[in-house]
Amino acid sequence: MGPPVKWELTGTIVNVILPQVEHNLTRATKQGSPMQFSLERQNVLKGVRAILTDTRVWLSFIIVGFVAHTLMFGTYLLDDALISLSYSRNLAQGHGFVLTPQSEYVEGFSNFAWVILLTLPYWLGLGDLHPIWLLKPVGISLGVATLLLVYRLPAIAYKVRDNDPLLLFAPLALSISVPFTHWTVAGLENPLYSFLIVLSVSLYLYELHDPTRRPWSAVALLFTALTRPEGIIFSGVVFIHKGLFLLWHRQFPTRRDLLWGSIIFGGYGVFLLWRYSYFGYWVPNTFYAKVGDKRSLLTALFNVNDSGWRYILSFIWHQGIVFLVPLVFISLFLRLGLWSNILFVGIGSSLMLYIIYVGGDWWQQYRFISPIIPLLYVIVAGGLLLVSSAVSSFLHTYQTSIPAVVSKTVLLATMGGVLLAIYLPNHIAQAKIKLQVPGEILLARGEYFRNYAQLLQVPQAKYLEPDVGGTSYVSGLTIVDLAMLADIHIARFKYADALFQDYIFNEQHPAFVRTHGIWTRRSKITTYPEFWASYHPIRVWRDEYGISGNFVRKDLFVREESTDYATNRLSLPSSVNTPVLRKFEAISAYATPGQAYQFTWDWQCPQHCFAKYHTWLILQHSETSDFVQYRFDPAFDLYPTSAWQPNEVIYETRVVTLPLGLQEGQYAVRIGFGNDSEPVQWLYSDMLIVDRNAAHQYALDLYNAHLNLLQNKKFEAAWSVLREARYLAPHDSGYRHAEHKLLQDWEVALAAQARNYFEHGDLDNAVKTFEQMHARRMSFRHPDTRALQREVRDYLMVLGNQQLAAHAYDAAYTAFHQALIVDPKHIWARHRLEDTREYQHYISLYCAAGNARRVWEMYQREVQAGNVPTDEEIEELFFCLQSVADSETLAQWRQRFTLPSIDNPIVLYEQGVPKFRVLGYRVHQDYVYGGRVELILEVLESLDRDYQLWVHGEPSGEGQPFEHQERLPTSQWQAGHIYRQIMPLSAAPDTYAAQFEFRFDDQTHLSFDANSTQIVRSLGQIEILDLLPAYVTEVMVQY
C-alpha cells in the first residue's frame, strides 16, 4: 500500500493523480527497478503539476475559447456600428460630430466615449482599413479584458483566495454567453461599456475597504457615464452605496470622497453643458427617436405586459437565467460579501428600471442587458462559493474521503455543462436565422447609390434611408435618416402627416429614397401622391408593410418639354412612336486618346414608345475606316423608353473613355437608337477632333481666356471655361490650382455681393448668394466670409424670434429657413425652425397624440393673436375637442364643414337600447393600401365596453375579398358626441359590395334592429381605384 493520497484545496482533478504517480516513481527508484528517473525529470513532473493546478492556466484556455466563440460570428457587423464609425471619421477629419460632412450637428449616436475611442485609428493613419478591422479587434480586446476582470472580481467582492477553482466560473460563463459574445463583435459600444462597468465596480470595492487608495473608480465611472446615456445611473447607484456605507459605519466623507464625487458629477456636468451648446439637447437625439417624452415609468412599471417587462422576462427565460436564480438568491441573502451584493443589486435594479422605462430594445441578443451579464455571473459565482463551502462542511462533518477540490471541480464542470446546454441551442437557432441589419449589406448599398449619384452627376445628393450606417460610411451622400436616429425633425415629430410631407418633399427633397419593412409602414412615404409625382422606382416591391423599394427623383433625368425645343429639334424619326433626339452638346470639340469624352443629350417620345430602345454613339474617322461605338441604356436603365410620357424630356450627361490607341484625327459623331444588336436609325451628326497636342493647346487657350474673364470679375464664365480646360488636361496640377484660386476669389466676390445686399435690406438676394456659395462647395475659410455668415445668420435668427413671438408663423418659418441656408449646420436655427413647424401644425400634431386640452389652449391663444383656422382645420378641431370645447364653439364649428351623410342614418342597438348611429361614410383613395373608409358615428347613449368594427368587401370581379378589423375605444365615447373613425382597406383595384358590423366577441354584437336579429349591414358599393403609374405595377416584384 502506498502512502495516503495528498489532497489539496487548490487545483484541479490532477491533484488526485499526480501525487500517486510521484509515489510510484519514487518507490520504483528505491527498489532498483530498471525504471530510473533522474531528479530533473521529477522536477519537470512537479512543474507540470504546478501548471495544471494553476487557475490562471485554465483562464488562458477560457480566453482562447472566448476568442474562438467571437470568430464564429464571422464578418458580421451591425449597421448601427457604422453610424458611430462615420461620426468618428468625420470628427477625426475636422468636420465635427456629423453623420456626413454636409450634415447638421445631430447627436445621432448614444455612445460618446466609443465614438471618441474610434477616432484613434483615423488619427493613426489606419482609416483606410475595412470597418471589420477597425471594430472587431477593439471589441475582442475589450472582451478579453472584461474576462480578466470578472476572474478577479469575485475574489475582491467575496474575499476568497486568488487560486480558487470557482473563480473560473464567471469568465467561463461569460465566454459561453451568446449575448455577451454577440455584442462584443457586433461593433457597438457594448464591450467598452461592460469593461468600464466591471472596472468601476472592481476599483470601487478596492477603494471602499482601503480609503488610502486614489479614487480611480471615479474616472472609470465618469467614462461609463460618457459611454451610454444611462451610464450616469450607475454613478448615482455607487454614490448612494458609498453614502450608505459611510452612514452604516458612522464615518464622515473625507477629502478623497469629495474629490471622488467631484470627478464624476463635475465632469459629467461639464459634458452636459457642452452637449447642450453643441447639439441643442440635454440628451442624445436617439432618445427622442426611440422613447420621446410620452412614456411613463410608473405606468410601465406596474404593467407586466409592457414591452420593457417582456424584454426582461424573455432574457431570464430564454437565456437560462431562471436556472441560476437559486444561486443568485443564495449569494444575495446569505450575507457573503454583503456590501458587494448591495452594490450589485443596486446596479442591476437601476438598469432594469431603465429598460422598463425605455420599453426594451428590438435588437436580438438583449443589447441593453448584456453589459451587466458579467456582474450577474459574479453573483452566481458567489452562490457557488457558498454552496461549495456548505458541501465541504458536510464532507468534513461525515469524514468522507471526497476532497473539497473534487467537489469544486465537479461543481464548476456541472455549471459549465448547464450553460453549454442552454447556449448551444441558442447558437443552433442563431445559425438558422439571418443576423439583423448586417453592415456588409449596407456598405454595398451605399456603394450602389454612390455609383448612381456619380452617373447622374449629383455629388452632393441627399439620400433618404432608414439604415444609415454603411450608407453614410461609403456613399459620400448627405443622409436623411428615415429611422430618426440622426434626424432632428423626424425624431421630434415622428411621421406626422403634414409635417413629414413638408420636411421631406419641400425642404429635404432627397435625390434617392430607400424604404422597406416597418419603416415603410410607419412613415407611409409611398402613400403620398407627392411621392409618386416626384420619384421613379429603381426596384420596387409590395409586401405586408406596403410598397417598398429604391427610388430616384425624376427631375434628375426627366424634365417637362420646353418651348425652346420647338426650333432646336435636331431630327425626327420616321415614326412618332420612336425616340426623338432634341438636343446634343459636347463639353468640348477636342479630346485626347485614353481620356474622357463627355456630352449631354436630350431625348423624347412624341407619343408613347411601345418598345424598349437603346441609344448609340459612334465615332467614325473621317479619312479611315476606324470607328468606336458605345451603346447606352436610356436614363441609366432607370426609366426605359416604353415608360416615357409624351410631355417628358429625358436628359443625360454621359461620359465615355476613348480607347488609348485611338487614331488621332477628325471624327464624325453619329447618334442613333435601336435594339440590342445595332442602331436602326441615325438622328444626328457632329464633329470631334481627337488630337493630343491640339487638345492641350486648346486647354492652354481656355486657361488664358479664363484669366481674362477673371480680370473682368466674370466668375461664372471663367468657371465654365476652366472646367473645359481641366476636362482636356485632367492630370495637369496647374489647372487644379487655378480652380482652387478661382473659388477663393469667387468666394470673396460673392461675400462682398452678399454684404451689399444685406446692408441694403435685400435679405432674399443675400440668402440666395449664400446658397450659391454652398452649391459651389466653397470653403468659407476667409475671415470676412465667416464674419458675414454669422452676422446675416444672427440677424435672421433675431428676426425669426420676433415673428414667432408675434405669432407670425409663416414669416418666422421663412426667417429660420433662410438662417439654415446661410449656415446649414447652425443647430439653433434647426431647433427654432422645428418649433415654428410645431406651432403651424399644432392641430394635427396634438390631436393625433390625443392631447385635446393642449390643442384647446393653443387654439384660444392663436385666435386671440388673429390666427383663424381653415375650414379643414376646423373639421379636425371639431372631432378632437368635443370633450373640452364649449357647446357654442362646437356648434359654430359644425356649421363650417360638411360631413359625409347617408339618406337614412343607421342606428345600432345593444340589447334593444339604441347606442349610436352611423351618420355617413366616405372612401379615400390610397396609393398603397387601396383606400381608407371614414365612418361618422353619433353616440346616443354611453357604452361600457370596447367594440370591434369589422368591414368586409366582396369584389365584383375575380379578385380577392378584403376584410379589416379594428377595436374602437367605445367605452370612452360620450353621449351626444360625434366621432370619426378611419380604417385602411387593403384591397386591389375593383368595385366591392361592402358590409360592416360591431362585435365584442363571437357572442356579443351590436344589432341594427331593436330585436337584435340583424348584426351585419351593407355599406353599399366601394370603388378602389388604381392610382399607381402603370410602369410601377409592371416592374413591381411580389414578395
N, C-alpha and C positions, 0 to 999 in steps of 0.2 A: 504493500500500500504506500502510495506516495504521500507527501505532506498535504495537509488540507489546502484547498484552493484559496488563494488570497483574493477576496472581493473588494473592490474599491467603489466609492460612491460617485466618483467622476470617471467618465469614459464611456465606452460602449460595450457591446457584447464580446468584443475581443479581449476584454479584461478576464473573461472566463477561460478563454482558450489559451492565450499566450503564457500565463503562469504555469499551466500544466506542461506545455511544450518545453519551457525552460527547465522544469524539474526533470523531465525525461532525458533531456540533453545532458544535464549535469550528472545524473546517475550513470548514464552510458559512458561518460568520460572517466568517472572514478573506477568503474568496473573493468577498465581496459578494453572496452569494446572497439572494434575496428572503426566505428563512427567517431572520429576525433574532430572536435570543433575547436577552432582557435578562439582565443579571447576576443579577437577582432570581430569574428562572426557573432559572438554572443552580444557584443556591443551594438552591432548592426541590428540584431533582433530586438534589443531593447529600444533602439532608436525608432524602429518601425512601430513598436508598441506605443511609444510616446506619441508618434504622429497620429496613429489611428485612434488614440484616446483623446485627441485634442479637438474640441468642438469647432475651432477655427478652420480646421481642415475640412470638416463636413460643411461648414458655412461656405467655403470656396466652391464645393460641389453644388451647393444650392444656388450660388450666384451664376455658375455656368449653366445650370438648368433654367434659371430665370432668363438669361440672355437667349438661350435656345428657344424658350417659350415666346419671347418677343419676336424672334425671327420667323415664327410660324405665321405672323400676320403679313409677311412679305413686304411689298412696296406700298401697302395701304397707308394713305394719309387722309385725314378728314379735310373736307374742303374749307371748313372754318379755320383750320390751322393756317391755311394760306392767306386768310384775311390778316391775321397777326403778322405773318411774314411780309405781306405787302406794306403794312404800316411801318415795320422795322426798316425795310429797304428804303422807303421814301424818307423816313427820318434820317437815316444814315446819309442819304444823298442831298440833304438840306431842304427838302420840301415840307418838313414838319409832319405832324400827325395827321396824315391824309391817306385815304384808300388808294387814290391815284394822284399823280402830280397836279392834275387840274381840279381835283375835288375840293369841297369845302372842308373846314376843320370840324369833323364829326368823330366823337369817340365811339366808333363802331366796333370796339373790342372791349372786353371786360377783364383784361389780364395785363395791366400796365407794366408790371415788373418783367413779365415774359416778353413783351414787345421790346423793352429796353435791352434785355439779355440777348435777344436775337439780332440786335444791331451789330453785335461784336463781329460776326463773320463778314459783314459788309465793310466794316472799318479795317478788318484784317486782310481785305482783298480776296475774300472767298465767295463773293456774291454771285459768281458765275456758276457755282455748283448747283446741281439739281436740288430742289427743295428736300428730297428724301435725305440727301447727305448733309443738309443743314439742320434738319429737325430730329431725325431718328437717333443719331449719336448723342445729341444733347439729352434727349428723353431717356435713353437707356442708361447713360451715365448717372443721371439723377435717380433713376430707379434703383440702380446698384447702391448708390449712396444711401437711399432710404432703407434698403435691406440691411446694410451695416448698422444703421441707427436703431432699427427695431430689434436687432440682435442684442444691442446693449441696453435698450430702454427697460426691459423687464428687470434687469439687474439693478438699474437705478431706482425704478419705481417700487420694487418689492424687496430690495436689499438681499439678493441671493448671490451665490458665488458665480464668478465670471464663466467658469467652465462647466456649469450645469447643463446636461443634455437638453433639458426642456427649454433653454434659451433659444434653441434652434427652431422651436415651433413657429414663432411669429414670422421669421424670414422664409421658412418652408411654406407656410400657408400663403404668404404674400406672393411667393414665386409661382404658386399654382393658381392663384386667383385670376380668373379671366377678366373681371372688370379692371383690376389694377394694371394688369399687363396690357390690356387693350388700350387703355388711356395713356399708358406710358409711351406708346409708339404711335398714337393717333396724331400727334403733332401739336396738340394744345398744351395749355399750361399745367395740366394735372400733375406731371412728375415734379415740377418745381414746387407746386402747391403742397403736395404730400411731403416732399422733403423738408420744406420750411416748417410745416406743422409739427412734424416729428422732431426736427431740430429745436424748435422753440420749446416744446414740452421737455425735451431732454435737458437743455440748458437751464430752463426754469427750475426743474426739480433739483438739479445740482445746486443752483443758487439758493433755493429755498432752505436747504439744510446746511449751507455754508455761506453765511452773509458776507464773507470776505471776498467772494468771487466778484469779478467785474460783471456788470449787467448786460452781457452779450445777448441774453434772451430777448431783451427789448429790441435790439437791432433785428433779430430774426422775426419777432412778432410784427415789427413795422413792415418788413419786406413781405410777410404773409398778408398783411392788410393791403399792400400795394399789388399783390398778385391777383386777388379776386375781390370784388366789392364786399362780399360777406366776410372776408378775412378779418376785418376790424371787429367783428363779433367775437372772434376767438381772443383778441386782445382784451375785450371787455370781460370775457369769462375769466381769463387769467388774472386780470386786475381785481375782480371780485374775490377770486380764490385767494389771492395774496392778502386782501383785506380781512377775510375770514380767518386766515391762518394767523395773522398778527393779532387779531382780536381774541382768538381762542388761547393764544399763548401770552396774552396780556403784554404785547410788545408795541412800541411806538414806531412809526415809519422812520427809517434812517435816511441820511443824506443820499445813500445809494438807492433807496426805494424811490425817493423823489426824482432822482436822475433817471431811474428806470421808467417811471411814468411819463416824464417829460420827453424822453426819446420817442416813445410810442405815440402819444397823443399830440405832442407838439409837432413832431414830424408829419403825422397824418393831417393835422390841421393845416400846415403849410401846403401840403399836397392838395387838399380840398380847395384852398384859396386859388392855387394855380389852376386847378381843373376848371373852376368856375370862370376865371378870367380868360382861359384859353378856349373852352368849349361852350361856355354859357350855361352849363348844367352842373348840379352838385353830384349827380350820379351818371354813369355811362348811358349813352343813347340806347344801348342794348336793354337796359332796364325798362325803358318806355316801350320798346318794341315787344318785349316778352311779357311784361307784367302790367305796366301802366300804373295808374293811381286809383283804379276802381276795385281792387281786391282787398278784402278784409281778412286780417289774420284770425280774429275771433270767430268769424263765420266759418272759415275753413277749418279751424282747429276743432270745432265741435261737429263737423260733418265728416264722418268716416268715409263716405262715398266721394269725397273731394279728390281731385287728381293728385294732390300732394300726398294724402294718406295712401292712396292706391300705389303711388310710386314707392313709398317706404315699405309697405306691406309686400309688394311684389319683390323687392330686394330681399327681405327677410325670408320669404318662402323659396323663391327660385334660386337664390344663391346659397341655400342650405344653412342660413344663419339660424333658422329655427332649431337645428340640431346642436348648435353651440350655445343656445340660450341658457341651459343649466350651468355650464361652466362660467358664463358671464355672471349669473346670479351668485354662484359660489365665490367668484373673485370679488364681487362688489360688496357682498353682505357678510363676509366672514372676516372682515377687518384686516385683510392683508394689504398693506400699503394704503391705509385709509385716505390720507390726503391726496395720494396719487389717483385713487379711484374717484374721489370727489371731482378732481380736475377732469378726468376722462369723461365722467358722466355729464359735467357741465358743457364740455366741448361737443359731445355727441348730441345732447339735448338742444343746444343752441342751433346746431346745423339742421336738426330735424324740424325745428320751428321755422327756420328759413325756407326749407324745402316745402313745408306746408303753405307758407305764405306765397311763394312764387308758383306753387302748383306743380312742382316736379320739373321734369325735363323729358323731351321726346326722344333724345338720343338713346341708342341701345347701350347696355352695359353700365347704367347707373353713374353717369358722369358726376353728378353732384355729391354722391355718397363715396365715390372711390377715394377721395383724399383722406378720409378718416378710417378707411379699412385697416391701415397699419395699426392705429390705436385700438381698434376692435380686437385684432389678433393679439395685441399685447395684453389686453384684459383677459382674453381666453387663456393666454399663457399663464397669467396669474392664477386662474382657476385650476389649470393643470398642476401648477406647483402645489396648491393646497391639496388637490386630490392625491398627488404623489406623496406628500407629507403624511396624509392620512393612511395611505397604503403602507408606507414604511413603518409607521407606528403600529399598524395591525400586524405586519410581519414580525416586528421586533417583539411585540407582546406575546405572540404564539410561537416564537423561536423557530420560525420556518427557515429552511435552507435557501430560500429565494432571496437574492440580494436586492438592494434598492436600485442599483444600476440597471438591473434587468427589468424591474417594474417601470422605471422611467423610459427605458428604451422601447419596451413594448407599448407603453402609453403613447410615446411620440410616434411610433410606427403606425399604431392604430388610428391616431388622429390624422396622420398623413394619408392613410388609405381612405378614411372617410372623406377627406377633402378631394382626393382624386376621384372618388366615386361621384361626388357632387359635381365637379367641374368638367370631368371627361364627357358626360352627355352634353354639357353646355358647349364644349368645343365641337362635338359632332354636329349639334344643331347649328352652330355658327358656320360650319363648313358648308351647310346646305342653303344658307341664305346669303343674299348679297349685302356686303358691308355698306352702311349708309353713306351716301353722298361722297364717294371716293374722289379725292383731289385729282387723281390722274385723268379722270374723265373731264373734269372742269378745266384742267390745263389744256387738254386737247380742244375743248370747246372755245377757250379763249383764243387759241391759235386760229381756229376756224373763222371766228368773227374778225380777227385781226386781218386775215387774208382778204375777207370781203371788204373791209374798210380800205385796204390798200388798192383793191381793184376799183372801187368806187371813188377813190381819192378823197376820202373824208377822214384824215388822220386824227382829228380832234372829235370824232363822232362820239355821241353818247349811246350807252348800251344799257337797256333795262333788263335785269336778270335777278332771279331770287338766290342763286348760288354764286356768290361773288368772289370767293377766294381765289380759285385757279384763274378765273377770267380776269380779275384785276391784276394778277401777278404777271400775266404774259400778253394780254391783248393790247395794251397801250391805249385803250379807250377810256373814256370817262364813264364810270359805272354809276348807274342809278339802281339802288338796292331795293328790289321788289319785296324782299323778305324783311325790310325795315331796319336791319341792324345798323347800317351805315347811312341811313337817310333820315334826317330830322323830321321832314314833313310826314312821311308815311308812318314813322314810329309814333308821332304825336296824334295823328288823326286816323290812323289805320287806312281803311279803304272807303271812307265816307264818300258817297257818290259824287256830289257836286265838287268837293274839294279835291278828290283824287283825279277826276277828269280834268279840272283846271290845271292841276300841277303837272300831270303827265302830258296832256295834249297841247297845252298853251305855253307852259313855262319850260319844261324839260325837252319835250319834243324829241325823244331819242331816235337815233338812226336805226337801231336794231332793238328787237324785243325778243326775249325768250321767256316763255311761261309754261308751266307744267304742273300737274298734280294739284296738291292742295292750294298752291299759290294761284292757280287759275280760278279755283272756286272762290277763294277769299277775295281776291282783287276784282273779279268779274271783268277784267280788262277786255276780254274778247266778246263781251256782251254789248259794248257801247257802239253805236253807229259811227262815232268819230274814228274808232279804231279801224274798221273795215274801209272807211273812206280814205284813210291815210296810210295803211300798211298792206303789204303784199306778203303772202306766205312763201317762205323758203321750203319749209317742211311743216306739215300740219296734220294733226290727228284729233279724233274725238274719242273721249273715254268717259268714265263715270264722273269726272271732275268738270267736264265741259270741253271746249275746243282749245287745244294747246298747240305749241309748236314754236318754230323760229320764224321771225318776221323781219322785213326790211321796209323802211319808209319809202313810199313810192316816189316821192319827189327827188330822190337821189338818182333816178334814171327815167322818170316819167314826168312830162310837163304838158300842160294844155297847149293846143295849137295856137300859134301866134300869127297875127296878120302879116308879120314880116315874111313868112314863108310864101305868101301869095306870089311874090315876084322872084323868090330865091329857090323855087323848086328846080332841082338840078336835072331830074329826068323822070319820066313817067313810064311805068311798065305797060305791057300790052293789056293787062287785066287790072281792074281796080281791087281785086281780091288778093293781090300780092303786094309785098313791101315797096315803099317809095323812099328813096334817099332824098331828104330835104336839105341837108347841109353837110359839107365836109370841110374840115380845116385842120391842116397840119401845123404843129408848133413851129416848124421851120422848113424851108425848102432845101436845106442841106442836111446831110447825115454822114456818118463815118462807119465803115465796116466794123462789125463786132459790138456796136453800141446801139442805143435805143432809138426807135423811131416812134414818135408819139403823135397822135391825131385825135380829133373829136369828130363824131358824125351823128347825125340825127336821122331817125327812121320813122316811118308812119305807114299804117294800113288805112287807106282812104275809106274802105269798108272792111268788114271782118276778113282776116286772112284765115282760111279754113285749114291750112297746112302749117306744119312746124318747119320753118325755113332756117337755114344758116346764112350768115353773111361772110363774104370773102374779100380779101385784099390780095392783089397780085402786083408785084413789082417786075416789070418787063424791061430789060435793057434795050435801049433804042437802036443799038448797032449790032448786037449779037442776039443769040437765042437764049441767053441766060435769063432766068427768072427765079423768083422766090414767091411762094404763096402762103397765105395764112387763112385758116378757117375759124370762125367765131360762133359761139352760141349767143344769140341776141340777149341783151340785158344780163350778161354773165350767167346765163342759164337760170336766171331768176324768174323770167317772165317770157314764155315762149310766144312766138308770133300768133299762134292760134288763139291766144287770150287777149291780144291787143284790141283796144276800143278805138272806134273811128276818130274820136277827138283827142287821142293821146299821141304825143310825140315821144319816142324813146331815144334818149341821148346817152352817149357813152364816150368816155375818154379811154382810148386803147393805147397800150404800149407794147411794141414788139421789138425783139432783139434781132438786128440784122446779122446774117452769118459773118463770121470773122474773115472768111476767104471770099467775100462778095466782091466781084469785079467792080472797080470804080468806073464811073461814067454817069450818063443821064438815063433815068428810068421813068417809064410811064407807070403811073399809079392807076390801076384799074380796080373798080369796086363793083361787086355784084352780090346776088343772092342765089340760093339754090338748095339742093337736097344734100344728103350726106356725102355724096361722091364728088360732085363738081357743081360749079355755078351754072345756072340756066339762063341768066340774063345779066348783062353788064349795064351799069347805070351811069357811070361817071369815070372820067379820066383826068389825072393831074400829073404834074412832073415833079421828080425828086432828083437832086444832084448828090450822088454818093462819091465824095472826094475828101480824103482826109485833110490835105493841105488847104483846099478851098474852104472846108468847114472851119478849120482853125483860124484862117484869115478872116472869115466872116464873123467868128466869135470875137476876134480882136476888134473888128469894126463895131460890133454891137457894144463891146465894153467902152470904147471911146464915145459912142453915142449915148451910153448911159451916163458918162461923166458930164457931157453937155447938158443932158436933162437935169442932172443934179444941180448944176450951176443955176438953172432956172427954177429950182425947187419943184420940179415935176416928178415927185417921188413915185407915184403910181406908174407912170410911163417908164421911168428908169427901172423900177422893179420888174416890169414885164420884159424889157429889153435884156436886162441882166439875167433873167430866168432863162431866156433862149440861149444866151451865151454859155451859161452853166450846163444847159442841156447838150450843147455841141462839144463842150470840153469838161465832162463831169469830173475828171481827175486832176484838173488844174486848181491847185490850192489858192491861187491868186483870186479866182472868181469867188471862191467861198469867203475869203477875207473881205472882198469887196461887198458881198451880200451882207456880211455882218456889219460892216461900216455903214452901209446904206440903211440898215434897220436902225442903227443907233441915231443917225442923223434924222431919219424919218420920225423916230420917236420924239426927238427934241422938237421937231417942227409941229407934229400933231399935238404935243403937250402945249406948245405956245398957242396953237389954234384953239385948243380946248379952254385955255385960260382966257383967251379973248372972248369966247362965247360965254364963259361963266361970269366974267366981270361985267358983261353987258346984259346979264339976266337971261340969256338963251340957254336954259338948262337942257332942253331936249337935244340940241345940237352938241352941247358939251358932252352929254352922255353918249351920243352916237359916235363921237370921236374916240372916247374911251373904248367903246365896243369895237371900233375898227382896230385899235391898238391891240386889244386882246385877240382878235381874229388873226392878226399877223404874228401872234405869239411873241410880242415884244417883251423885253426883259424887265422893264420898269426899274432899272438899276440906277438911272440918272437921279440924283438927289432932287432936282426940281420936279421931275415927273412924279416921284413918290410923294413929295410935299403937296403937289396939286391934287393927287389922287386922294390923300387924306382930307384935304380941305373941301373938295367937292363932296366926298362921301359924308363927311360930318355935317355939312350943310343940309344934304338931303335927309340925313337921319333926324336932324332937328326939325326940318320941315314936315317930315312924316309923323313925328311925335305930336307936333302941333295939330295936324289934320286928324290924327287919331283921337286926341283929346276933344276935338270939335265934332266927333262922330262922322267926319267926312271920310268914310272908309275907302271909297274909290280913289280919292286923291292921296290918301295915306298909302294905299297899296302901290300906286304909281311911284311915289317917292321912295319907298323902301325897295321896290323892284329896281329902280334906277340906281340906288345905292349899291345893290348887289351887282349890277352891270359894271359900275365903276370899280368896285373892289369885290370880285366874286367870292373871296374867302373871308369876308367880314362876317363873323358869326352872329353879331348882334343885329345886323341888317336882316339875316335869315330869320332870327327869332321874332323880330318885330313884324316881318312880313307874314309869318305864320300867325301871330297874334291878330293881325288885321284880317286874315282869312277866317279866323275863328269868329270874329265879330260879324263879318259879312254873311257867314253861313250858320249862324248860331241856331237858327230854327231847325234845319235838317240835322245838324250835328247833335244837339242836345235832345231833340225829340227821338232820334234813333237810339240814344243812350237811355231813354226813359226818364230823363231829368226834367219833368214838367215844371217844377217850381222855378228852376233856374231859367227856363225859357220864358216864363211869365214875368219874372223880374227884369230880364233883359228886354222883353217886348215893351214893357211900360217905360223903361228908360229910353229906348230908341224912339218911341212915339213922342215922348217929351222933347227929344232932340230934333224932331221933324222927319225922322226916317219912317215912312209909312210902308208896310209890307205890300208886296204884289198880291194879285188875286191867287196865284199859285201858292204863295207862302201863307196866305190866309186859310186856304183849304188845309194846309199842313198844320197850322196853329189850331184849327177847329178840332181836329181829331186828337191833337196832342194835349190840349189844355182843358178838356172838358171837366177834369176833376179839380181844377184850381181857378179857372176863369169864372167871372160872374155871368149870370144868365143873360143880362142885357148885352154884354160884349159878344157872347156866343150867338145870340140872335142876330146881331149886326153882321157878324162874320158869315152866318148861314145864308144871308141874302146876297153875298158877293161871289158865290160859286154855285155850280150846278152838279148835283150828284147823279150818278147813273141810276136809272129807275126802271121798273117794270110796271106793267099796267095794273096788276093785282099783287101787292106785296104778299110774300109767303110767310105765314105765321107758323111758328114751331111751338109744340106743346110738350110739357113734362107732366105725365100722369094727368092729362086733361086740363092743365093750367097753362095758359099762354105765357111763354117766357120771353121770346123775342121774335122779330120778323126780319126777313130779307127784303130790303127796300129796292135793291137793284144790284147789277154787276156789270163789269166790262172787262174785255180782254186786251192786254197789252202785248204787242208782238215783240219777240225776243230773238236775237241772232243765234243764241246757243241753246237755250232750254225750250225753244218752241214758242212759249208765251207765258204770260202770268195772268191769272184771273183775280180780279179785285171785287170782293164782296162787301156790300154796305149793310150793316146789321144794326137794328134798333132794339135795345133791351127794354122789355116791358116789365119784367119782374126779375129780381136777382136770382142767381143760381148758386148752389152750394158745392159744385164740383166742376172740374175742367173737362169739357167735352172735346172730342176729336172730330175735326172736319175731314170728310172723305169725299174726294172728287174723282169721278170715273168717266172716261170718254170712249165711245165706240166709233172707229173710223168708218167713213162712207166707202173708202176703197179697200185695198187688200192689206193695208198696213196693220201695225200692232196697236192695241188699245193703250191708253195711258191711265195711270192710277196714282194719286197722291194723297197722303195723309199727313195731318199736322194737328198737334194738340194746341188748343186755344186756352188762354187764361180766363175762361168764362166765369170762374168763381170770383174774380176780381172786378168783373163788369158791374156797373151801377145802373139801376133802373132809370130810364129816361134819357140815357146817353146813346149816342150813335157811334159805332165803331167801324173801322175799315180793316179788312183782312186781305192781304195779298199773298197768293200762293203760286209758286212756279209750276208750270206744266211741262214735263219732259215728254215732248211728243214730236213726231215727224210732221212735216207739212201735209195737211189734209183738213177735211171738214169732219168734225166729231159731234156725235149726239152725246151731250154731257148730262150727268146726273150727280147729285150730291146728297149727303146725309150727315147727321151729327150723332155720334155714339160715344158712350163712356166705356163700355166693354161690349162683348158679344151679346149680352142680355139686356143692356140698358141703352136705349136710344131716345132721342127727341123725335117726336112724330109730327107729321104735317096735318093731322086732324085731331080733334078732341077725343076721338075713340081709340087713339094710339094704334091704329092699324096700318097707316101709311108712313113708312120710315125712310123712303127714298123718293126724291123729287127731281124732275127734269129741269135742267138749266137752259135747255134749248140747244141750238146749233152754235158751235165754237169753231171758227176757222183759223187754222195756224198757217201762216204764210212762210214761204222760203225766202228769207232775206239775204242769205249768203250769196256772194258772187258765184256764178256758175263754175268758174275756173277753180275756186276753192273747193267746191264739192267734188270736182273731178279728181283733184290731186290728194284729197284727204285720205289718210291712212286710218283704217278701222282697227282699234285695239280690242 
